[in-house]
Structures are given as structure tokens and as C-alpha cells.
Amino acid sequence: FGEWITEEILYPIPHRQYVFTVPKLLRPHFRFDRKLLGKLSRCAYDCLKEFFRKTLDRLEGMPGVVISIQTFGDLVNFHPHLHCLVSDGCFLPNGWFYVLPEIDVKELEKLFRHKVLKLLLKEKRISEEWVQKLLSWRNSGFSIHNQVKISSRDKRGRECLAQYILRSPFSQQKMTYNKESRTVLYRSKMNPVSKKNFAVFPALDWIATLTAHIPNKGEQLVRYYGYYSNVSR
């Protein structure tokens, strides 16, 4: 996948990884209606396109975006978020590419929050009261991270990042089964919030946890937008 993305999709221009995260309070909606994950992916792309165009003052500009929908946290918990491989700027219809200056991610985060809440309101998953409650919090729970940057000459970096965004929900090397207690011990890196680097599951709970990450039949977990969409290519 990494080789194909590098050779067939991405242009030799600067790229960044954007990671879009939603609050814990909203995550169950995406677990029990996985169609919302695709709509969440579209929200992220629309935010990037709108923000990039306004920043560059190029209304006809179009970023190239590859989005991987991930549903897992470090301890295999259900944690829907988006890993986006994004051109660090916009393409114009004539083929020119304009590099994006440094941006205020907090402003992009506000736009993402607005679009996601609007989506969930339209889908009748939340009420206006819930929206006002979320907006009143000091920390809304929405976040965007974009500190991973790949230079135009770093072909290997683009390939590694593509491989990373498609990684598996869990690793067998981190998993230990105890036959006597019939439990699974899963180890990962230290979580800064829970202060834990492991979780213990009864065997059936472990199976239930894993199956929550199986996509529906025909569900696409990798999506291509803008200049990297199938239509554009």
C-alpha cells in the first residue's frame, strides 16, 4: 500500500499528516452507525479544502487528501479518528501548486467542530441542548494534530507515513493469553490520561472488543479526495 500510494497517488511535494479526533461523548454514535464514519471523513476533507483555500486566497485551489478511518486506541478501545495524508498546499486547475504557510490549527479545529456537530444534528443523533453543552466546555474534546511533515524530496517518508495510517488495530506481540484465568493481557505505550500501559480482558470481552473494529461489508476505510480523488486522477 505504501509503495502504491507513493508511486501512483502522491506528487513529490510537501505533505503533512493531520489527525482529527472527536470527543468521547460522541464516539458511541460512530460505533453503532458506522455509516457516520464516512460522513466524518467527508467533514474533515471539507474543512481542509475550505481552510486551505481561504488561507491561500485561491478559491479554485484543491488539496490532495488520503484519509484512513481508524476506530481503535492504543489499548484496542473504540476510538474513532482520522489519519489524513495531506498535500501541504493546494493545486490549481492549471497544475500549479501553492505551498501553505504555517496555520493556526485551533482555527481549523473550530471549523471541524462546527461541521461535525452540524452533521450529528442533521442525522438527529444529538439535540441543540447537547450542542450548547459541548460548546460551553473549556475543552470541547475535538482536536487536530499536524506536526508530522514530509518534505518534497522524502519519498521514503511518504511511503512510511502511508504504511502507518493503514496499520492494524492490534498487535499479536502485545497480547498474552492466560489459560488459567482465561484472560487476555494487552500491553501498549503509556496512556498520559489513564496512566496505564496495559488492559486485562476476559476472553469473551476481548473477542467483543476486536470485532467492534471489523468494517461492514463494502465499507471503505481509505478514501481519496480532492486532487487525489479517483475522478481527478
Backbone hydrogen bonds in HBPLUS format (Angstrom, degrees):
<---DONOR---> <-ACCEPTOR-->    atom                        ^
c    i                          cat <-CA-CA->   ^        H-A-AA   ^      H-
h    n   atom  resd res      DA  || num        DHA   H-A  angle D-A-AA Bond
n    s   type  num  typ     dist DA aas  dist angle  dist       angle   num
A0005-ILE N   A0001-PHE O   2.86 MM   4  6.04 168.5  1.87 158.2 161.0     1
A0006-THR N   A0002-GLY O   3.07 MM   4  6.17 161.8  2.11 143.7 148.8     2
A0007-GLU N   A0003-GLU O   2.91 MM   4  6.05 158.6  1.96 150.3 156.2     3
A0008-GLU N   A0004-TRP O   2.77 MM   4  5.57 161.0  1.80 151.8 157.2     4
A0009-ILE N   A0005-ILE O   3.02 MM   4  4.94 148.6  2.12 124.0 132.1     5
A0010-LEU N   A0005-ILE O   2.96 MM   5  6.14 166.5  1.97 163.0 167.0     6
A0013-ILE N   A0011-TYR O   2.75 MM   2  5.54 135.5  1.95 110.1  95.5     7
A0088-ASP N   A0014-PRO O   2.86 MM  74  5.39 173.7  1.87 137.0 134.8     8
A0015-HIS N   A0150-ILE O   2.92 MM 135  5.11 161.6  1.95 148.0 154.1     9
A0150-ILE N   A0015-HIS O   2.75 MM 135  5.11 173.0  1.75 152.8 154.3    10
A0016-ARG N   A0086-VAL O   2.84 MM  70  5.33 155.8  1.90 152.8 161.0    11
A0086-VAL N   A0016-ARG O   2.85 MM  70  5.33 178.3  1.85 169.1 168.5    12
A0017-GLN N   A0148-VAL O   2.94 MM 131  5.46 153.3  2.01 154.1 159.6    13
A0018-TYR N   A0084-CYS O   2.88 MM  66  4.98 156.8  1.93 141.2 148.6    14
A0084-CYS N   A0018-TYR O   2.78 MM  66  4.98 158.8  1.82 156.1 161.6    15
A0019-VAL N   A0145-HIS O   2.88 MM 126  5.12 149.5  1.97 142.7 152.4    16
A0145-HIS N   A0019-VAL O   3.06 MM 126  5.12 148.8  2.16 132.5 142.2    17
A0020-PHE N   A0082-LEU O   2.98 MM  62  5.09 149.8  2.07 139.7 148.1    18
A0082-LEU N   A0020-PHE O   3.01 MM  62  5.09 160.9  2.05 144.5 150.5    19
A0021-THR N   A0143-SER O   2.94 MM 122  5.17 158.6  1.99 157.0 156.4    20
A0143-SER N   A0021-THR O   3.17 MM 122  5.17 155.2  2.23 133.3 134.3    21
A0026-LEU N   A0023-PRO O   3.11 MM   3  5.62 144.7  2.24 110.9 119.6    22
A0027-ARG N   A0024-LYS O   3.21 MM   3  5.26 145.4  2.33 101.8 111.6    23
A0029-HIS N   A0026-LEU O   3.24 MM   3  5.90 141.1  2.40 116.9 125.6    24
A0030-PHE N   A0027-ARG O   3.02 MM   3  5.48 131.9  2.26 112.6 124.0    25
A0031-ARG N   A0027-ARG O   3.25 MM   4  6.58 136.9  2.45 144.7 156.7    26
A0031-ARG N   A0028-PRO O   3.12 MM   3  4.91 129.2  2.39  91.2 105.3    27
A0032-PHE N   A0028-PRO O   3.11 MM   4  6.29 161.3  2.14 156.7 158.3    28
A0036-LEU N   A0033-ASP O   3.03 MM   3  5.93 160.2  2.07 123.6 128.6    29
A0037-LEU N   A0034-ARG O   3.00 MM   3  5.39 149.9  2.09 107.6 116.3    30
A0040-LEU N   A0036-LEU O   2.78 MM   4  6.02 143.9  1.91 145.0 155.5    31
A0041-SER N   A0037-LEU O   2.97 MM   4  6.22 150.8  2.06 142.5 150.0    32
A0042-ARG N   A0038-GLY O   3.07 MM   4  6.40 149.8  2.16 140.5 148.1    33
A0043-CYS N   A0039-LYS O   3.01 MM   4  6.28 148.8  2.10 140.6 148.9    34
A0044-ALA N   A0040-LEU O   3.09 MM   4  6.45 155.0  2.15 149.2 154.7    35
A0045-TYR N   A0041-SER O   3.13 MM   4  6.50 160.6  2.17 149.2 153.8    36
A0046-ASP N   A0042-ARG O   2.91 MM   4  6.13 169.2  1.92 155.6 158.6    37
A0047-CYS N   A0043-CYS O   2.99 MM   4  6.19 151.1  2.07 146.4 154.2    38
A0048-LEU N   A0044-ALA O   3.04 MM   4  6.34 162.8  2.07 151.6 155.5    39
A0049-LYS N   A0045-TYR O   2.88 MM   4  6.12 171.8  1.89 163.8 165.4    40
A0050-GLU N   A0046-ASP O   2.98 MM   4  5.99 168.5  1.99 145.8 149.7    41
A0051-PHE N   A0047-CYS O   2.88 MM   4  5.91 164.1  1.90 151.6 156.8    42
A0052-PHE N   A0048-LEU O   2.87 MM   4  5.87 165.6  1.89 151.2 155.8    43
A0053-ARG N   A0049-LYS O   3.01 MM   4  6.06 165.2  2.03 149.3 153.8    44
A0054-LYS N   A0050-GLU O   3.15 MM   4  6.27 160.8  2.19 143.0 148.2    45
A0055-THR N   A0051-PHE O   2.94 MM   4  6.08 160.4  1.98 149.2 155.1    46
A0056-LEU N   A0052-PHE O   2.96 MM   4  6.08 163.5  1.99 153.9 157.5    47
A0057-ASP N   A0053-ARG O   2.83 MM   4  5.61 117.4  2.23 135.4 151.0    48
A0058-ARG N   A0053-ARG O   3.06 MM   5  5.07 152.6  2.13 139.5 146.2    49
A0061-GLY N   A0058-ARG O   2.96 MM   3  5.23 161.3  1.99 112.6 118.5    50
A0062-MET N   A0091-PHE O   2.86 MM  29  5.14 142.8  2.00 137.9 150.0    51
A0091-PHE N   A0062-MET O   2.88 MM  29  5.14 178.5  1.88 128.6 129.1    52
A0227-TYR N   A0063-PRO O   2.97 MM 164  5.85 162.4  2.00 126.8 131.6    53
A0087-SER N   A0064-GLY O   2.90 MM  23  5.24 159.0  1.95 155.4 160.6    54
A0065-VAL N   A0225-TYR O   3.26 MM 160  5.12 172.3  2.27 137.8 135.9    55
A0225-TYR N   A0065-VAL O   2.86 MM 160  5.12 169.6  1.87 157.1 158.5    56
A0066-VAL N   A0085-LEU O   2.94 MM  19  5.08 156.7  2.00 142.1 149.7    57
A0085-LEU N   A0066-VAL O   2.76 MM  19  5.08 164.6  1.78 158.5 160.0    58
A0067-ILE N   A0223-ARG O   2.82 MM 156  5.18 167.6  1.83 155.8 159.7    59
A0223-ARG N   A0067-ILE O   2.84 MM 156  5.18 159.7  1.88 148.3 155.1    60
A0068-SER N   A0083-HIS O   2.81 MM  15  5.20 172.8  1.81 157.4 159.6    61
A0083-HIS N   A0068-SER O   3.03 MM  15  5.20 172.4  2.03 155.4 156.2    62
A0069-ILE N   A0221-LEU O   2.75 MM 152  5.09 168.9  1.76 157.7 161.7    63
A0070-GLN N   A0081-HIS O   2.97 MM  11  5.46 164.9  1.99 167.8 169.3    64
A0081-HIS N   A0070-GLN O   2.82 MM  11  5.46 160.4  1.86 158.5 160.9    65
A0079-HIS N   A0071-THR O   2.69 MM   8  4.93 160.9  1.73 120.5 125.2    66
A0073-GLY N   A0077-ASN O   2.88 MM   4  5.16 138.8  2.05 142.4 151.5    67
A0076-VAL N   A0073-GLY O   3.13 MM   3  5.07 150.5  2.22 115.8 112.4    68
A0100-LEU N   A0088-ASP O   2.88 MM  12  5.66 171.3  1.89 130.7 132.0    69
A0090-CYS N   A0098-TYR O   2.97 MM   8  5.38 143.8  2.11 147.0 152.8    70
A0098-TYR N   A0090-CYS O   2.85 MM   8  5.38 165.5  1.88 161.2 162.8    71
A0092-LEU N   A0096-TRP O   2.82 MM   4  5.32 154.5  1.89 156.0 160.7    72
A0095-GLY N   A0092-LEU O   2.85 MM   3  5.37 164.8  1.88 124.6 127.7    73
A0107-GLU N   A0104-ASP O   3.07 MM   3  5.67 136.8  2.26 112.8 122.5    74
A0109-GLU N   A0105-VAL O   2.81 MM   4  6.06 149.2  1.90 148.9 158.5    75
A0110-LYS N   A0106-LYS O   3.05 MM   4  6.33 147.6  2.15 140.6 147.7    76
A0111-LEU N   A0107-GLU O   3.22 MM   4  6.53 153.7  2.30 142.3 148.6    77
A0112-PHE N   A0108-LEU O   2.98 MM   4  6.27 155.2  2.04 148.6 155.5    78
A0113-ARG N   A0109-GLU O   2.90 MM   4  6.14 161.7  1.94 151.5 156.2    79
A0114-HIS N   A0110-LYS O   3.02 MM   4  6.22 160.2  2.06 146.1 151.2    80
A0115-LYS N   A0111-LEU O   3.06 MM   4  6.33 160.7  2.10 148.9 153.4    81
A0116-VAL N   A0112-PHE O   2.95 MM   4  6.15 160.6  1.99 155.5 160.7    82
A0117-LEU N   A0113-ARG O   3.02 MM   4  6.11 169.1  2.03 153.6 156.8    83
A0118-LYS N   A0114-HIS O   3.00 MM   4  6.09 152.7  2.08 142.4 150.6    84
A0119-LEU N   A0115-LYS O   2.94 MM   4  6.09 148.5  2.04 139.4 147.8    85
A0120-LEU N   A0116-VAL O   2.94 MM   4  6.26 164.3  1.97 155.7 158.3    86
A0121-LEU N   A0117-LEU O   2.93 MM   4  6.08 147.6  2.04 143.2 152.2    87
A0122-LYS N   A0118-LYS O   2.98 MM   4  6.14 159.4  2.02 144.0 149.7    88
A0123-GLU N   A0119-LEU O   2.91 MM   4  6.19 148.2  2.01 147.6 157.0    89
A0125-ARG N   A0120-LEU O   2.86 MM   5  5.21 166.6  1.88 163.4 163.1    90
A0124-LYS N   A0121-LEU O   3.00 MM   3  4.93 154.5  2.07 101.8 109.3    91
A0130-TRP N   A0127-SER O   3.09 MM   3  5.23 120.5  2.46  97.7 111.5    92
A0131-VAL N   A0127-SER O   3.10 MM   4  6.49 155.2  2.17 147.9 155.0    93
A0132-GLN N   A0128-GLU O   2.97 MM   4  6.26 163.3  2.00 152.3 155.5    94
A0133-LYS N   A0129-GLU O   2.96 MM   4  6.17 148.1  2.07 141.1 150.5    95
A0134-LEU N   A0130-TRP O   2.90 MM   4  6.17 161.6  1.94 153.8 157.5    96
A0135-LEU N   A0131-VAL O   2.94 MM   4  6.16 160.5  1.97 152.9 158.6    97
A0136-SER N   A0132-GLN O   3.07 MM   4  6.13 129.3  2.34 135.2 146.8    98
A0136-SER N   A0133-LYS O   3.21 MM   3  5.21 136.3  2.42  94.5 106.4    99
A0137-TRP N   A0134-LEU O   3.25 MM   3  5.56 153.5  2.33 105.3 112.7   100
A0154-ASP N   A0151-SER O   3.19 MM   3  5.35 155.5  2.25 106.3 113.6   101
A0155-LYS N   A0153-ARG O   3.08 MM   2  5.90 128.3  2.36 107.4  92.8   102
A0158-ARG N   A0154-ASP O   3.19 MM   4  6.55 150.9  2.28 145.9 152.7   103
A0159-GLU N   A0155-LYS O   3.13 MM   4  6.43 155.9  2.19 147.1 153.5   104
A0160-CYS N   A0156-ARG O   2.93 MM   4  6.17 161.2  1.96 152.0 156.7   105
A0161-LEU N   A0157-GLY O   3.01 MM   4  6.12 157.6  2.06 145.2 151.2   106
A0162-ALA N   A0158-ARG O   3.04 MM   4  6.20 154.0  2.11 143.1 150.0   107
A0163-GLN N   A0159-GLU O   3.03 MM   4  6.31 153.7  2.10 146.1 153.2   108
A0164-TYR N   A0160-CYS O   2.92 MM   4  6.14 151.0  2.01 144.0 152.3   109
A0165-ILE N   A0161-LEU O   3.10 MM   4  6.35 157.1  2.16 151.1 154.7   110
A0166-LEU N   A0163-GLN O   3.23 MM   3  5.44 150.0  2.33 102.3 111.2   111
A0167-ARG N   A0164-TYR O   3.24 MM   3  5.39 161.8  2.28 117.1 115.4   112
A0174-LYS N   A0171-SER O   3.12 MM   3  5.49 148.5  2.22 106.9 115.6   113
A0175-MET N   A0172-GLN O   3.15 MM   3  5.14 161.6  2.19 105.2 110.7   114
A0187-ARG N   A0174-LYS O   2.97 MM  13  5.15 161.0  2.01 142.5 147.8   115
A0176-THR N   A0185-LEU O   2.86 MM   9  5.07 149.8  1.96 146.5 155.4   116
A0185-LEU N   A0176-THR O   2.75 MM   9  5.07 167.9  1.77 156.8 158.8   117
A0178-ASN N   A0183-THR O   2.87 MM   5  5.39 173.7  1.87 167.4 169.5   118
A0182-ARG N   A0178-ASN O   2.77 MM   4  5.43 123.1  2.09 140.3 156.7   119
A0183-THR N   A0178-ASN O   3.31 MM   5  5.39 142.8  2.46 135.7 143.5   120
A0203-ALA N   A0182-ARG O   3.06 MM  21  5.76 150.2  2.15 155.3 147.2   121
A0184-VAL N   A0201-PHE O   2.69 MM  17  5.08 158.4  1.73 151.8 159.5   122
A0201-PHE N   A0184-VAL O   2.85 MM  17  5.08 160.7  1.88 145.3 151.9   123
A0186-TYR N   A0199-ALA O   2.88 MM  13  5.36 171.6  1.89 164.1 166.9   124
A0199-ALA N   A0186-TYR O   2.88 MM  13  5.36 140.8  2.04 144.5 156.8   125
A0188-SER N   A0197-ASN O   2.81 MM   9  5.15 165.1  1.84 142.2 142.4   126
A0191-ASN N   A0196-LYS O   2.83 MM   5  5.45 162.7  1.86 140.8 146.0   127
A0195-LYS N   A0191-ASN O   2.81 MM   4  5.20 136.2  2.00 141.7 151.7   128
A0205-ASP N   A0202-PRO O   2.93 MM   3  5.25 117.8  2.32 108.2 124.5   129
A0206-TRP N   A0202-PRO O   2.92 MM   4  6.21 150.1  2.01 158.1 167.8   130
A0207-ILE N   A0203-ALA O   3.12 MM   4  6.49 155.3  2.19 147.9 153.7   131
A0208-ALA N   A0204-LEU O   2.97 MM   4  6.23 158.6  2.01 145.5 151.7   132
A0209-THR N   A0205-ASP O   2.83 MM   4  6.04 149.7  1.92 143.9 152.5   133
A0210-LEU N   A0206-TRP O   2.98 MM   4  6.26 158.6  2.02 150.3 155.2   134
A0211-THR N   A0207-ILE O   2.96 MM   4  6.18 165.9  1.98 153.6 157.3   135
A0213-HIS N   A0210-LEU O   3.03 MM   3  5.81 165.9  2.05 121.8 126.4   136
A0214-ILE N   A0211-THR O   3.21 MM   3  5.31 170.2  2.22 108.6 111.4   137
A0219-GLU N   A0216-ASN O   3.00 MM   3  5.29 163.4  2.03 131.4 131.8   138
A0228-TYR N   A0225-TYR O   3.09 MM   3  5.45 149.3  2.19 136.5 132.1   139
A0229-SER N   A0226-GLY O   3.13 MM   3  5.30 166.1  2.15 110.8 113.1   140
A0233-ARG N   A0229-SER O   3.01 MM   4  6.26 161.7  2.04 154.2 159.5   141
